[in-house]
Amino acid sequence: MVYKNPQVIAEIGCNHMGQFEIAKELIKLAKECGANVAKFQKRNPKELLTEEQYNAPHPNPSNSFGSTYGEHRNYLEFDIDEHAELKKYCESLGITYSTSVWDNTSAKEIIELNPSFIKVPSACNNNFEMLALLRDTYKGDVHISTGMTTHAETDSVVSFFKDKGQNNRLVIYSCTSGYPVPFEDVCLLEISKLSSSHGSTIGSVGFSGHHLGIAIDVAAYTLGATWIERHFTKDRTWKGTDHAASLEPTGLSKLVRNLQATYKSLHYKEKEILDIEEVQRQKLKYRK
């Protein structure tokens, strides 16, 4: 296997708590940590939610930013002009901007911004009307998570892009949908399964982790996940549902460091005795 340079996505998502300046601060922190991408989310709550869901209370009221779930979701949304400004800010810092889209309207809006890639979350990878928009009207890469998704459903998504010869633009992520996910439910070998099933027909394989800490991300990369996505926050005690499963700056910096060290290490020796070994060989090697 030839290993590509790992690409780390800092999934800011809604960890900005609806505050634009915090969003910009998190972009800056992600860049300082060495992340390659700062990623957000875009929803149209009225389109995404049923009326009953929109008007229901948040399942965890202490994390809610509104009196109903719909109001909570609206509070956390940035409009398309704000996303355009976030993209421009990312570009000024030299970090890639991207967004997950949750509905057709959001997909159309983000397509107009023309980021280098757009993400489809696990919850929406069966929205083939939205997938058609990304396949047929957008030229960048399409990244798709496969949490709570059967193998047959994943195959259908790949086939949908392959039907139009667009499968080379796909990045398919191994993912377990939970916040946070215990290690026994991460199931890292699903990365190998994705690589075996689709690695030759898609752009690459990724890993979207919702676990705690950074102990297993290097293993995910070694198994073939070029893209490593982790939720990112400044403070895991902040209000919101995703902070607990997010990395703070120290954790993200260490993750980037560890992945880069692994990338530099994953190759065969260029010759049987390396130059660094030759001096030690002359000094220490047993002689009869």
Helices and strands as residue ranges (DSSP letters): E 7-13, H 20-33, E 37-42, H 45-48, H 51-55, G 61-63, H 69-75, H 80-93, E 96-101, H 104-113, E 117-120, G 122-124, H 128-137, E 141-145, H 151-162, G 167-169, E 170-175, G 183-185, H 189-198, E 204-209, H 217-222, E 227-231, G 243-245, H 249-265, H 275-284
